[in-house]
Amino acid sequence: MPLSLPWFNDQWSSWLKQNRQDSFPNAILLTGPAGIGKLELARRLSCLLVCDRPDPEPCGECKSCRLLEAGSHPDLMSVLPEEGSKSIKIDQVRALSEFVHSRPQVGRRLVAVVSPAEAMNVYSANAMLKTLEEPPTSVVIILVTGQASLLLPTIRSRCQIIKLAMPDTVLAGKWLADHTGQGEEDTAQLLRSAGGQPLTGLHWYSENAADSQSQVLSSWIDYLEGKEDAFSLAAQWSKQDVEWVLHWLAGWLRDAMVINSGAKDNDAYVRQSRQALEAVTLRLTPEAIWHLYQALIEAKKSVIEQRNLNPQLMLENWLLMNKKKFSV
């Protein structure tokens, strides 16, 4: 069963009421920031919709729930990018269309989860639009996206749009601590590092990302001090999850701006990285830090939007910008 995420409790209560009234729309678009659990929420909703006797949660015991547990429910379909690809292809959407126009085999509904919806190219998006035009009444299609603006307006107009917000920091921190077993300060540092995104923080914890994060920071400082060259360092960083690397670098630049502003160290994350970040502020002007931060935000956007790009070349260009923006 997918994780229960307490920051979605109000939305979940609304869905429980809709389910009792059998008043779900044919298409739902879940949109919101990355790392907050949109896909987990969609999967939990799909379990609710196919359960034979939700009271009010999926019962976990009926035939449908047992099939869900086994990953073999015939009335549930997931449409995700295939392994090794970042795109949802037209053949996958055509298969979805065939699925939604079939009859439920176990329950009374057919449910499909499409994530990330922005991964559809122009051809698969047009096929999805046709699928959404006249779906059978027994169908619920749940689209998940962190970039709703990238979807066709006509797709958005055919969905009930649910905007999910960033979770409360205290609530997210408690949940993250419960799932990692970390103490309060370590959890606060992890959540802060993950940009307040609890699912991202949990993933980083499970992947031991702290070691990689520390290595990226120290190698960046070495580069600023002339101990690394841009091309070797970009090649090294490009072998990691580039979105993570960009996220970390943007966070450190943001914290460098906090240090330059003279703000007190009331944040555990800034306190812990202050010594390294002061090395950044000694070598880059406040204006340079701001421009480098903006360049990272644009690079992150390019990665998220899956534009055609060469990650190593992108990182090389950004590192070379560091030299151009030196304060000395």
PAGU-510446 format. One line per 5 residues: number of its first residue (from 1); for each residue y, z, x of N, C-alpha, C. Coordinates in Angstrom, 1 decimal. Example, Ala and Ser with C-alpha at 12.3 -4.5 7.8 and 13.67 -1.06 7.14 Angstrom:
% PAGU-510446
1> -5.7 7.8 13.2 -4.5 7.8 12.3 -3.3 7.8 13.2 | -2.2 7.1 12.8 -1.1 7.1 13.7 0.0 7.9 12.9
END
This chain:
% PAGU-510446
1> -1.2 0.0 0.8 0.0 0.0 0.0 1.3 0.0 0.9 | 2.2 -0.8 0.6 3.5 -0.9 1.4 4.2 0.5 1.4 | 5.0 0.7 2.5 5.7 1.9 2.6 6.7 2.2 1.5 | 6.8 3.4 1.1 7.8 3.9 0.1 9.0 4.2 0.9 | 10.1 3.6 0.5 11.4 3.8 1.2 12.4 4.5 0.3
6> 12.7 5.7 0.6 13.5 6.6 -0.4 14.9 6.0 -0.7 | 15.5 5.2 0.2 16.9 4.7 0.0 16.8 3.6 -1.1 | 15.7 3.2 -1.5 15.5 2.2 -2.6 15.1 2.9 -3.9 | 15.2 4.2 -4.0 14.7 4.9 -5.2 15.4 4.5 -6.5 | 16.7 4.3 -6.4 17.4 3.9 -7.6 17.0 2.5 -8.1
11> 16.8 1.6 -7.2 16.4 0.2 -7.5 15.0 0.3 -8.1 | 14.1 1.1 -7.5 12.7 1.2 -7.9 12.6 1.8 -9.3 | 13.5 2.8 -9.6 13.5 3.3 -11.0 13.9 2.3 -12.0 | 14.8 1.4 -11.6 15.3 0.3 -12.5 14.1 -0.6 -12.8 | 13.3 -0.9 -11.7 12.2 -1.8 -11.9 11.1 -1.2 -12.7
16> 10.9 0.1 -12.6 9.9 0.8 -13.4 10.2 0.6 -14.9 | 11.5 0.8 -15.2 11.9 0.6 -16.6 11.7 -0.8 -17.0 | 12.1 -1.8 -16.2 11.9 -3.2 -16.6 10.4 -3.5 -16.8 | 9.5 -2.9 -16.0 8.1 -3.2 -16.1 7.5 -2.6 -17.4 | 8.0 -1.4 -17.7 7.6 -0.8 -19.0 8.0 -1.7 -20.2
21> 9.2 -2.3 -20.1 9.7 -3.2 -21.1 9.2 -4.6 -21.0 | 8.5 -4.9 -20.0 8.0 -6.3 -19.7 9.2 -7.2 -19.7 | 10.2 -6.9 -18.9 11.4 -7.7 -19.0 11.9 -8.2 -17.6 | 10.9 -8.5 -16.8 11.2 -9.1 -15.4 11.6 -10.5 -15.5 | 12.7 -10.9 -14.7 13.0 -12.3 -14.7 12.0 -13.1 -13.9
26> 12.0 -14.4 -14.0 11.1 -15.3 -13.3 11.3 -15.3 -11.8 | 12.6 -15.1 -11.4 12.9 -15.2 -10.0 13.9 -14.1 -9.6 | 13.6 -13.4 -8.5 14.4 -12.3 -8.0 14.7 -12.6 -6.5 | 16.0 -12.5 -6.2 16.4 -12.7 -4.8 16.9 -11.3 -4.2 | 16.1 -10.8 -3.3 16.5 -9.6 -2.6 17.2 -9.9 -1.3
31> 18.5 -9.5 -1.2 19.3 -9.8 -0.1 19.9 -8.5 0.5 | 20.1 -8.5 1.8 20.6 -7.3 2.4 20.5 -7.4 3.9 | 20.9 -6.3 4.6 20.9 -6.3 6.1 19.4 -6.3 6.6 | 19.3 -6.7 7.8 18.0 -6.7 8.5 17.5 -5.3 8.7 | 16.2 -5.1 8.8 15.7 -3.8 9.3 15.8 -2.6 8.3
36> 16.0 -2.9 7.0 16.1 -1.9 6.0 14.9 -1.8 5.1 | 14.0 -2.8 5.2 12.7 -2.8 4.5 12.7 -3.7 3.3 | 13.4 -4.8 3.3 13.5 -5.7 2.1 12.1 -6.3 1.8 | 11.4 -6.7 2.9 10.0 -7.2 2.6 9.1 -6.2 2.2 | 9.2 -5.0 2.7 8.3 -3.9 2.2 8.6 -3.6 0.8
41> 9.8 -3.6 0.4 10.2 -3.4 -1.0 9.6 -4.5 -1.9 | 9.7 -5.7 -1.5 9.2 -6.9 -2.2 7.7 -6.8 -2.4 | 7.0 -6.4 -1.3 5.6 -6.2 -1.4 5.2 -5.1 -2.3 | 5.9 -4.0 -2.3 5.7 -2.9 -3.2 5.9 -3.3 -4.6 | 6.9 -4.1 -4.9 7.2 -4.6 -6.2 6.0 -5.5 -6.7
46> 5.5 -6.3 -5.8 4.4 -7.2 -6.2 3.2 -6.4 -6.5 | 3.0 -5.3 -5.9 1.8 -4.5 -6.2 2.0 -3.9 -7.6 | 3.2 -3.5 -7.9 3.5 -2.9 -9.2 3.3 -4.0 -10.3 | 3.7 -5.2 -10.1 3.6 -6.2 -11.1 2.2 -6.7 -11.4 | 1.3 -6.6 -10.4 -0.1 -7.0 -10.7 -1.0 -5.9 -11.0
51> -0.6 -4.6 -10.9 -1.5 -3.5 -11.2 -1.8 -3.5 -12.7 | -3.1 -3.2 -13.0 -3.5 -3.2 -14.4 -3.0 -2.0 -15.2 | -2.7 -0.9 -14.5 -2.3 0.3 -15.3 -1.3 1.1 -14.5 | -0.1 0.6 -14.2 0.9 1.3 -13.5 1.4 2.5 -14.3 | 1.4 3.7 -13.8 1.8 4.8 -14.6 2.5 5.9 -13.7
56> 3.7 5.7 -13.3 4.5 4.4 -13.3 4.3 3.6 -12.1 | 3.7 4.2 -11.0 3.4 3.5 -9.8 2.1 2.7 -9.9 | 1.9 1.8 -9.0 0.6 1.2 -8.9 -0.5 2.2 -8.8 | -1.5 2.1 -9.6 -2.5 3.2 -9.7 -3.4 3.4 -8.4 | -3.6 2.3 -7.7 -4.5 2.3 -6.5 -5.9 2.3 -6.8
61> -6.3 2.3 -8.1 -7.7 2.4 -8.5 -8.3 1.2 -9.3 | -7.4 0.5 -10.0 -7.9 -0.6 -10.8 -8.4 -1.7 -10.0 | -9.0 -2.7 -10.7 -9.5 -3.9 -10.0 -8.4 -4.6 -9.2 | -7.2 -4.7 -9.8 -6.1 -5.4 -9.1 -5.7 -4.7 -7.8 | -5.6 -3.4 -7.9 -5.2 -2.6 -6.8 -6.3 -2.6 -5.7
66> -7.5 -2.7 -6.0 -8.6 -2.8 -5.0 -8.6 -4.1 -4.4 | -8.3 -5.2 -5.1 -8.1 -6.5 -4.5 -6.9 -6.6 -3.6 | -5.8 -5.9 -4.0 -4.7 -5.8 -3.2 -5.0 -5.1 -1.8 | -5.7 -4.1 -1.9 -6.1 -3.3 -0.7 -6.9 -4.2 0.2 | -7.8 -5.0 -0.4 -8.6 -5.9 0.4 -7.9 -7.2 0.9
71> -6.7 -7.4 0.4 -5.9 -8.5 0.7 -6.4 -9.8 0.1 | -7.0 -9.7 -1.0 -7.7 -10.9 -1.6 -7.4 -11.1 -3.1 | -6.2 -10.6 -3.6 -5.9 -10.7 -5.0 -5.5 -12.2 -5.3 | -6.2 -12.8 -6.2 -5.9 -14.3 -6.5 -4.6 -14.5 -7.2 | -4.0 -13.5 -7.8 -2.8 -13.7 -8.6 -1.5 -13.3 -7.7
76> -1.7 -13.1 -6.4 -0.6 -12.8 -5.6 -0.6 -13.8 -4.4 | 0.6 -14.3 -4.1 0.7 -15.3 -3.0 1.9 -14.9 -2.1 | 1.7 -14.9 -0.8 2.8 -14.7 0.1 3.1 -16.0 0.9 | 4.4 -16.3 0.9 4.8 -17.5 1.6 5.7 -17.1 2.8 | 5.1 -17.2 4.0 5.8 -16.8 5.2 5.7 -17.9 6.2
81> 6.6 -17.9 7.2 6.4 -18.9 8.3 5.0 -18.8 8.9 | 4.4 -19.9 9.2 3.1 -19.9 9.8 3.2 -19.4 11.2 | 2.1 -19.0 11.8 2.1 -18.4 13.1 2.6 -19.5 14.1 | 3.5 -19.1 15.0 4.1 -20.0 15.9 5.3 -20.8 15.4 | 5.6 -20.6 14.2 6.7 -21.3 13.6 7.8 -20.3 13.0
86> 9.0 -20.8 12.9 10.1 -20.0 12.3 10.5 -20.5 11.0 | 9.8 -21.6 10.5 10.2 -22.3 9.3 9.2 -22.2 8.2 | 9.6 -22.2 7.0 8.7 -22.4 5.8 8.7 -23.8 5.5 | 7.6 -24.5 5.5 7.4 -25.9 5.5 7.2 -26.4 4.0 | 7.5 -27.6 3.8 7.4 -28.2 2.4 6.0 -28.0 1.9
91> 5.0 -28.2 2.7 3.6 -28.1 2.2 3.3 -26.7 1.6 | 4.0 -25.7 2.2 3.8 -24.3 1.8 4.4 -24.1 0.4 | 5.6 -24.7 0.2 6.3 -24.6 -1.1 5.6 -25.4 -2.1 | 5.0 -26.5 -1.8 4.2 -27.3 -2.7 3.0 -26.5 -3.2 | 2.3 -25.8 -2.2 1.2 -25.0 -2.6 1.7 -23.8 -3.5
96> 2.9 -23.3 -3.3 3.4 -22.3 -4.2 3.6 -22.9 -5.6 | 4.1 -24.1 -5.7 4.3 -24.7 -7.0 3.0 -24.9 -7.7 | 2.0 -25.3 -7.0 0.6 -25.4 -7.7 0.2 -24.0 -8.1 | 0.4 -23.0 -7.3 0.0 -21.6 -7.7 0.7 -21.1 -8.9 | 2.0 -21.3 -9.0 2.8 -20.8 -10.2 2.4 -21.5 -11.5
101> 1.9 -22.7 -11.4 1.5 -23.5 -12.6 0.0 -23.4 -12.9 | -0.6 -22.4 -12.2 -2.0 -22.1 -12.6 -2.0 -20.9 -13.5 | -3.2 -20.4 -13.9 -3.3 -19.3 -14.8 -3.7 -18.0 -14.0 | -3.2 -16.9 -14.4 -3.7 -15.6 -13.7 -5.2 -15.5 -13.9 | -5.8 -15.1 -12.8 -7.3 -14.9 -12.9 -7.7 -13.5 -13.1
106> -6.9 -12.5 -12.8 -7.2 -11.1 -13.0 -6.4 -10.4 -14.0 | -5.1 -10.5 -13.7 -4.1 -9.8 -14.6 -3.4 -10.7 -15.6 | -2.2 -10.3 -15.9 -1.4 -11.1 -16.8 -0.2 -11.8 -16.1 | 0.0 -11.6 -14.8 1.1 -12.2 -14.1 0.6 -12.9 -12.8 | 1.4 -13.9 -12.4 1.3 -14.5 -11.1 2.5 -14.1 -10.3
111> 2.4 -13.5 -9.1 3.5 -13.0 -8.3 3.5 -13.7 -7.0 | 4.6 -14.1 -6.5 4.8 -14.7 -5.2 5.9 -14.1 -4.4 | 5.7 -13.9 -3.1 6.8 -13.3 -2.3 7.1 -14.3 -1.2 | 8.3 -14.7 -1.1 8.8 -15.7 -0.1 9.7 -15.1 0.8 | 9.4 -15.0 2.1 10.2 -14.4 3.1 10.0 -14.9 4.5
116> 11.1 -15.1 5.3 12.5 -15.0 4.8 12.9 -16.4 4.1 | 13.6 -16.3 3.0 13.8 -17.5 2.2 14.7 -18.4 3.0 | 15.6 -17.9 3.9 16.4 -18.8 4.6 15.7 -19.7 5.7 | 14.4 -19.4 5.8 13.6 -20.1 6.8 13.1 -21.5 6.2 | 13.4 -21.7 4.9 13.1 -23.0 4.3 14.1 -24.1 4.9
121> 13.5 -25.2 5.2 14.4 -26.3 5.7 14.9 -27.1 4.4 | 15.6 -28.2 4.6 16.2 -28.9 3.5 15.1 -29.4 2.5 | 14.0 -29.8 3.1 13.0 -30.4 2.2 12.2 -29.3 1.4 | 11.9 -28.2 2.1 11.2 -27.1 1.4 12.1 -26.4 0.4 | 13.4 -26.4 0.7 14.4 -25.8 -0.2 14.5 -26.6 -1.5
126> 14.5 -27.9 -1.3 14.6 -28.8 -2.5 13.3 -28.6 -3.3 | 12.2 -28.5 -2.7 10.9 -28.3 -3.4 10.9 -26.9 -4.1 | 11.5 -25.9 -3.5 11.6 -24.6 -4.1 12.5 -24.7 -5.3 | 13.6 -25.4 -5.2 14.5 -25.6 -6.4 13.7 -26.1 -7.6 | 12.9 -27.1 -7.4 12.1 -27.7 -8.5 11.1 -26.7 -9.0
131> 10.6 -25.8 -8.1 9.6 -24.8 -8.6 10.3 -23.8 -9.5 | 11.6 -23.5 -9.2 12.4 -22.5 -9.9 13.0 -23.0 -11.2 | 13.0 -24.3 -11.4 13.7 -24.9 -12.6 13.0 -24.5 -13.9 | 11.7 -24.6 -14.0 11.1 -24.2 -15.2 9.7 -23.5 -14.9 | 9.8 -22.3 -14.4 8.6 -21.6 -14.1 7.9 -21.0 -15.4
136> 6.6 -20.9 -15.4 6.0 -20.3 -16.6 6.4 -18.8 -16.8 | 6.4 -18.4 -18.0 6.9 -17.0 -18.3 6.1 -15.9 -17.6 | 4.8 -16.2 -17.2 4.0 -15.2 -16.6 4.2 -15.1 -15.1 | 5.2 -15.8 -14.6 5.4 -15.9 -13.1 6.6 -15.0 -12.7 | 6.5 -14.3 -11.6 7.6 -13.7 -10.9 7.6 -14.1 -9.5
141> 8.7 -14.8 -9.0 8.8 -15.2 -7.6 9.9 -14.3 -7.0 | 9.5 -13.6 -5.9 10.5 -12.7 -5.2 10.8 -13.4 -3.9 | 12.1 -13.8 -3.8 12.6 -14.3 -2.5 13.3 -13.2 -1.7 | 13.1 -13.2 -0.4 13.7 -12.1 0.4 14.5 -12.8 1.5 | 15.8 -12.4 1.6 16.6 -13.0 2.6 17.6 -12.0 3.2
146> 18.0 -12.2 4.5 19.1 -11.5 5.1 20.3 -12.4 5.2 | 20.2 -13.6 4.8 21.3 -14.6 4.9 21.3 -15.4 3.6 | 21.8 -14.8 2.5 21.8 -15.5 1.2 22.7 -16.7 1.2 | 23.7 -16.7 2.1 24.7 -17.8 2.1 24.0 -19.1 2.6 | 22.9 -18.9 3.3 22.2 -20.1 3.8 21.3 -20.8 2.8
151> 21.1 -20.2 1.7 20.3 -20.8 0.6 21.2 -21.7 -0.2 | 20.5 -22.7 -0.8 21.2 -23.6 -1.7 21.8 -22.8 -2.9 | 23.1 -23.1 -3.2 23.7 -22.4 -4.4 22.9 -22.5 -5.6 | 22.2 -23.6 -5.8 21.4 -23.8 -7.0 20.1 -23.0 -7.0 | 19.6 -22.6 -5.8 18.5 -21.7 -5.7 19.0 -20.3 -6.1
156> 20.2 -19.9 -5.5 20.7 -18.6 -5.9 21.0 -18.4 -7.3 | 21.5 -19.5 -8.0 21.9 -19.4 -9.4 20.7 -19.2 -10.3 | 19.5 -19.6 -9.8 18.3 -19.4 -10.7 17.6 -18.1 -10.5 | 18.2 -17.2 -9.7 17.6 -15.9 -9.4 18.4 -14.8 -9.9 | 17.8 -13.7 -10.2 18.5 -12.4 -10.4 18.7 -11.9 -9.0
161> 20.0 -11.8 -8.6 20.3 -11.4 -7.2 20.4 -9.9 -7.1 | 19.7 -9.3 -6.2 19.8 -7.8 -6.0 20.2 -7.6 -4.6 | 21.4 -7.0 -4.4 22.0 -6.8 -3.1 21.6 -5.4 -2.7 | 20.9 -5.3 -1.6 20.5 -4.0 -1.0 21.4 -3.6 0.1 | 21.8 -2.3 0.1 22.8 -1.9 1.1 22.1 -1.1 2.2
166> 22.8 -0.9 3.3 22.3 -0.1 4.4 22.0 1.3 3.9 | 20.9 2.0 4.3 20.6 3.3 3.8 21.6 4.4 4.4 | 21.7 5.4 3.7 22.4 6.6 4.2 21.8 7.1 5.5 | 22.7 7.4 6.5 22.2 7.7 7.8 21.3 9.0 7.8 | 21.7 10.0 7.1 20.9 11.2 7.0 19.5 10.9 6.4
171> 19.5 10.2 5.3 18.2 9.9 4.7 17.4 9.0 5.6 | 18.0 8.0 6.2 17.2 7.1 7.1 16.7 7.9 8.3 | 17.5 8.8 8.8 17.1 9.6 10.0 16.0 10.5 9.7 | 16.0 11.1 8.5 14.9 12.0 8.1 13.6 11.2 8.0 | 13.7 10.0 7.3 12.5 9.2 7.1 12.0 8.7 8.5
176> 12.9 8.4 9.4 12.4 7.9 10.7 11.8 9.0 11.5 | 12.3 10.2 11.4 11.7 11.4 12.1 10.3 11.7 11.5 | 10.2 11.6 10.2 8.9 11.8 9.6 7.8 10.8 10.1 | 8.2 9.6 10.4 7.3 8.5 10.7 7.1 8.4 12.3 | 7.9 9.0 13.0 7.8 9.0 14.5 7.4 10.3 15.1
181> 7.7 11.4 14.4 7.4 12.7 14.9 8.4 13.1 16.0 | 9.5 12.4 16.1 10.5 12.7 17.1 11.5 13.9 16.7 | 12.1 14.5 17.6 13.1 15.5 17.3 14.4 14.9 16.8 | 15.3 15.7 16.3 16.5 15.3 15.7 17.4 14.4 16.6 | 17.6 14.8 17.9 18.5 14.0 18.7 17.8 12.7 19.1
186> 16.5 12.7 19.4 15.9 11.5 19.8 15.9 10.5 18.6 | 15.7 11.0 17.4 15.7 10.2 16.2 17.1 9.6 16.0 | 18.1 10.4 16.2 19.5 10.0 16.0 19.8 8.9 17.0 | 19.3 9.0 18.3 19.5 8.0 19.3 18.8 6.7 18.9 | 17.6 6.8 18.5 16.8 5.6 18.1 17.5 4.9 16.9
191> 17.9 5.6 15.9 18.5 5.0 14.7 19.8 4.4 15.1 | 20.6 5.0 16.0 21.9 4.5 16.4 21.7 3.2 17.2 | 20.7 3.3 18.1 20.4 2.1 18.9 19.9 0.9 18.0 | 19.2 1.2 16.9 18.8 0.2 16.0 19.8 -0.2 15.0 | 21.1 0.2 15.2 22.1 -0.2 14.3 22.0 0.4 12.9
196> 21.4 1.6 12.8 21.2 2.2 11.5 20.1 1.6 10.7 | 19.3 0.7 11.3 18.2 0.1 10.5 16.9 0.8 10.8 | 16.4 1.6 9.8 15.3 2.5 10.0 14.0 1.7 10.3 | 13.8 0.6 9.7 12.5 -0.2 9.9 12.6 -0.8 11.3 | 13.8 -1.2 11.8 13.9 -1.7 13.1 13.6 -0.6 14.1
201> 14.2 0.6 13.9 13.9 1.7 14.7 12.4 2.1 14.8 | 11.7 2.1 13.7 10.3 2.4 13.7 9.5 1.3 14.5 | 9.9 0.0 14.3 9.2 -1.0 15.1 9.5 -0.9 16.6 | 10.7 -0.6 16.9 11.0 -0.4 18.4 10.2 0.8 18.9 | 10.1 1.9 18.1 9.3 3.1 18.6 7.9 2.7 18.8
206> 7.3 2.0 17.8 5.9 1.6 17.9 5.6 0.6 19.1 | 6.6 -0.2 19.4 6.5 -1.1 20.5 6.9 -0.6 21.8 | 7.3 0.7 21.9 7.8 1.2 23.2 9.0 0.5 23.7 | 9.9 0.1 22.8 11.0 -0.7 23.2 12.0 0.0 24.1 | 12.0 1.3 24.1 13.0 2.1 24.9 12.9 1.7 26.4
211> 11.7 1.4 26.9 11.6 1.0 28.3 12.2 -0.3 28.5 | 12.0 -1.3 27.6 12.6 -2.6 27.8 14.1 -2.5 27.7 | 14.6 -1.7 26.7 16.0 -1.5 26.5 16.7 -0.9 27.8 | 16.1 0.1 28.4 16.6 0.7 29.6 16.6 -0.4 30.7 | 15.6 -1.2 30.8 15.5 -2.2 31.9 16.6 -3.3 31.7
216> 16.9 -3.7 30.4 18.0 -4.6 30.2 19.3 -4.1 30.6 | 19.6 -2.8 30.2 20.9 -2.2 30.6 21.0 -2.1 32.1 | 20.0 -1.6 32.8 20.1 -1.5 34.3 20.3 -2.8 35.0 | 19.6 -3.8 34.5 19.7 -5.2 35.1 21.0 -5.8 34.8 | 21.6 -5.5 33.7 23.0 -6.0 33.4 24.0 -5.4 34.3
221> 23.9 -4.0 34.5 24.8 -3.3 35.4 24.6 -3.9 36.8 | 23.3 -4.2 37.2 23.1 -4.8 38.6 23.8 -6.1 38.7 | 23.8 -6.9 37.6 24.4 -8.2 37.6 25.9 -8.0 37.8 | 26.5 -7.1 37.1 28.0 -6.9 37.2 28.3 -6.4 38.6 | 27.4 -5.7 39.3 27.6 -5.3 40.6 27.2 -6.3 41.7
226> 26.8 -7.5 41.3 26.5 -8.5 42.2 25.1 -8.4 42.8 | 24.2 -7.7 42.2 22.9 -7.5 42.7 21.9 -8.4 42.0 | 22.3 -9.1 41.0 21.4 -10.1 40.2 22.2 -11.4 40.1 | 21.5 -12.5 39.9 22.2 -13.7 39.6 21.9 -14.1 38.1 | 22.9 -14.8 37.5 22.8 -15.1 36.1 21.5 -15.9 35.7
231> 21.1 -16.8 36.5 20.0 -17.7 36.1 18.7 -16.9 36.1 | 18.4 -16.1 37.2 17.2 -15.3 37.2 17.2 -14.3 36.1 | 18.3 -13.6 35.9 18.4 -12.6 34.8 18.2 -13.2 33.4 | 18.8 -14.3 33.2 18.6 -15.0 31.9 17.2 -15.4 31.7 | 16.5 -15.9 32.7 15.1 -16.2 32.6 14.3 -15.0 32.3
236> 14.6 -13.9 32.9 13.9 -12.6 32.7 14.1 -12.1 31.2 | 15.3 -12.1 30.8 15.6 -11.7 29.4 15.1 -12.6 28.4 | 15.0 -13.9 28.6 14.5 -14.8 27.6 13.0 -14.7 27.3 | 12.3 -14.0 28.2 10.9 -13.7 28.0 10.7 -12.6 27.0 | 11.7 -11.8 26.7 11.7 -10.7 25.7 12.1 -11.3 24.3
241> 12.1 -10.4 23.3 12.6 -10.7 22.0 14.1 -10.9 22.2 | 14.6 -12.1 22.1 16.0 -12.4 22.4 16.9 -11.7 21.4 | 16.5 -11.6 20.2 17.3 -11.0 19.2 17.5 -9.5 19.5 | 16.5 -8.9 20.0 16.6 -7.5 20.5 17.6 -7.4 21.6 | 17.5 -8.2 22.6 18.3 -8.2 23.8 19.8 -8.3 23.3
246> 20.1 -9.3 22.5 21.4 -9.5 22.0 21.9 -8.3 21.2 | 21.1 -7.7 20.4 21.4 -6.5 19.7 21.8 -5.4 20.6 | 21.0 -5.2 21.6 21.3 -4.1 22.6 22.6 -4.3 23.3 | 22.8 -5.5 23.8 24.0 -5.8 24.6 25.2 -5.6 23.7 | 25.2 -6.1 22.4 26.3 -5.9 21.5 26.6 -4.4 21.3
251> 25.5 -3.6 21.1 25.7 -2.2 20.9 26.3 -1.5 22.1 | 25.9 -1.9 23.3 26.5 -1.3 24.5 28.0 -1.7 24.7 | 28.3 -2.9 24.3 29.7 -3.3 24.4 30.6 -2.6 23.4 | 30.0 -2.4 22.2 30.7 -1.6 21.1 30.9 -0.2 21.6 | 29.9 0.4 22.3 30.1 1.8 22.8 31.1 1.8 23.9
256> 31.1 0.7 24.7 32.1 0.7 25.8 33.5 0.7 25.2 | 33.7 0.0 24.1 35.0 0.1 23.4 35.3 1.5 22.9 | 34.3 2.2 22.5 34.5 3.6 22.1 35.0 4.4 23.2 | 34.3 4.2 24.4 34.7 5.0 25.6 36.1 4.6 26.0 | 36.5 3.4 26.0 37.8 2.9 26.3 38.9 3.5 25.4
261> 38.5 3.8 24.2 39.4 4.3 23.2 39.7 5.8 23.4 | 38.9 6.4 24.3 39.0 7.9 24.5 38.4 8.8 23.5 | 37.6 8.2 22.6 37.0 9.0 21.5 36.0 10.0 22.2 | 35.8 11.1 21.5 34.9 12.2 22.0 33.5 11.7 21.9 | 32.6 12.3 22.7 31.2 11.9 22.7 30.5 12.7 21.6
266> 30.8 12.4 20.4 30.1 13.1 19.3 28.8 12.4 18.8 | 28.5 11.3 19.6 27.3 10.5 19.3 26.3 10.6 20.4 | 25.1 11.1 20.1 24.1 11.3 21.1 23.8 10.0 21.9 | 23.8 8.9 21.3 23.5 7.6 21.9 24.6 7.3 22.9 | 25.9 7.5 22.6 27.0 7.2 23.5 26.9 8.2 24.7
271> 26.6 9.5 24.4 26.6 10.5 25.5 25.5 10.1 26.5 | 24.3 9.7 26.0 23.2 9.4 26.9 23.5 8.2 27.8 | 24.2 7.2 27.3 24.4 5.9 28.0 25.8 5.9 28.7 | 26.6 7.0 28.6 28.0 7.0 29.1 28.1 6.6 30.5 | 27.2 7.1 31.4 27.3 6.8 32.8 27.2 5.3 33.1
276> 26.2 4.7 32.5 26.0 3.3 32.7 27.1 2.5 32.1 | 27.6 2.9 30.9 28.6 2.2 30.2 30.0 2.3 31.0 | 30.2 3.4 31.6 31.4 3.5 32.4 31.4 2.5 33.6 | 30.2 2.2 34.1 30.2 1.1 35.1 30.6 -0.2 34.5 | 30.4 -0.4 33.2 30.8 -1.6 32.5 32.4 -1.6 32.4
281> 32.9 -0.5 31.9 34.3 -0.4 31.7 35.1 -0.5 33.0 | 34.5 -0.1 34.1 35.2 -0.2 35.4 35.3 -1.7 35.9 | 34.4 -2.6 35.4 34.3 -3.9 35.9 34.9 -5.0 34.9 | 35.0 -4.5 33.6 35.5 -5.4 32.6 36.7 -4.9 31.9 | 37.7 -5.7 31.6 38.9 -5.2 30.9 38.5 -5.0 29.4
286> 39.3 -4.2 28.7 39.1 -4.0 27.3 39.1 -5.4 26.6 | 40.0 -6.3 27.0 40.0 -7.6 26.3 38.7 -8.4 26.6 | 38.2 -8.3 27.9 37.0 -9.0 28.2 35.8 -8.5 27.4 | 35.8 -7.1 27.3 34.7 -6.5 26.5 34.7 -7.0 25.1 | 35.9 -7.1 24.5 36.0 -7.6 23.1 35.5 -9.1 23.0
291> 35.9 -9.9 23.9 35.5 -11.3 23.9 34.0 -11.5 24.1 | 33.5 -10.7 25.0 32.0 -10.8 25.2 31.2 -10.3 24.0 | 31.8 -9.2 23.4 31.2 -8.7 22.1 31.2 -9.8 21.0 | 32.3 -10.5 20.9 32.4 -11.5 19.8 31.4 -12.6 20.1 | 31.2 -13.0 21.4 30.3 -14.0 21.8 28.9 -13.7 21.5
296> 28.5 -12.4 21.7 27.2 -11.9 21.3 27.0 -11.9 19.8 | 28.0 -11.6 19.0 27.8 -11.6 17.6 27.5 -13.0 17.1 | 28.2 -14.0 17.7 28.0 -15.4 17.4 26.6 -15.9 17.8 | 26.2 -15.4 19.0 24.8 -15.7 19.5 23.8 -15.1 18.6 | 23.9 -13.9 18.2 23.0 -13.3 17.2 22.9 -14.1 15.9
301> 24.1 -14.5 15.5 24.1 -15.3 14.2 23.3 -16.6 14.4 | 23.4 -17.2 15.5 22.7 -18.4 15.8 21.2 -18.2 15.8 | 20.8 -17.1 16.4 19.3 -16.8 16.4 18.8 -16.5 15.0 | 19.6 -15.7 14.3 19.1 -15.3 12.9 19.1 -16.5 12.0 | 20.0 -17.4 12.2 20.1 -18.6 11.3 19.1 -19.7 11.8
306> 18.4 -19.4 12.9 17.4 -20.3 13.5 18.0 -21.7 13.8 | 19.2 -21.7 14.3 19.7 -23.0 14.8 18.9 -23.4 16.0 | 18.9 -24.7 16.3 18.3 -25.2 17.5 19.0 -24.7 18.7 | 18.4 -23.9 19.5 19.1 -23.5 20.7 18.1 -23.1 21.8 | 18.6 -23.1 23.0 17.8 -22.7 24.2 18.2 -21.3 24.5
311> 17.3 -20.3 24.3 17.7 -18.9 24.5 18.1 -18.6 25.9 | 17.4 -19.2 26.9 17.7 -18.9 28.3 19.1 -19.5 28.6 | 19.4 -20.7 28.2 20.7 -21.3 28.4 21.8 -20.5 27.8 | 21.6 -20.0 26.5 22.5 -19.2 25.8 22.8 -17.9 26.6 | 21.8 -17.2 27.1 22.0 -16.0 27.9 22.7 -16.3 29.2
316> 22.4 -17.4 29.9 23.0 -17.8 31.1 24.5 -18.0 30.9 | 24.9 -18.7 29.8 26.3 -18.9 29.5 27.0 -17.6 29.2 | 26.4 -16.7 28.5 27.0 -15.4 28.2 27.2 -14.5 29.5 | 26.2 -14.5 30.4 26.3 -13.8 31.7 27.4 -14.4 32.5 | 27.5 -15.7 32.6 28.6 -16.3 33.3 29.9 -16.0 32.8
321> 30.0 -15.8 31.5 31.3 -15.3 30.8 31.7 -13.9 31.4 | 30.7 -13.1 31.7 30.9 -11.8 32.3 31.8 -11.9 33.6 | 31.4 -12.9 34.4 32.1 -13.0 35.7 33.5 -13.5 35.5 | 33.7 -14.4 34.5 35.0 -14.9 34.2 35.9 -13.9 33.6 | 35.3 -12.9 33.0 36.1 -11.8 32.3 36.2 -10.5 33.2
326> 36.0 -10.6 34.5 36.0 -9.5 35.3 37.5 -8.9 35.3 | 37.5 -7.6 35.5 38.8 -6.9 35.6 39.4 -6.9 37.0 | 38.5 -7.2 38.0 38.9 -7.1 39.4 38.6 -8.4 40.1
END
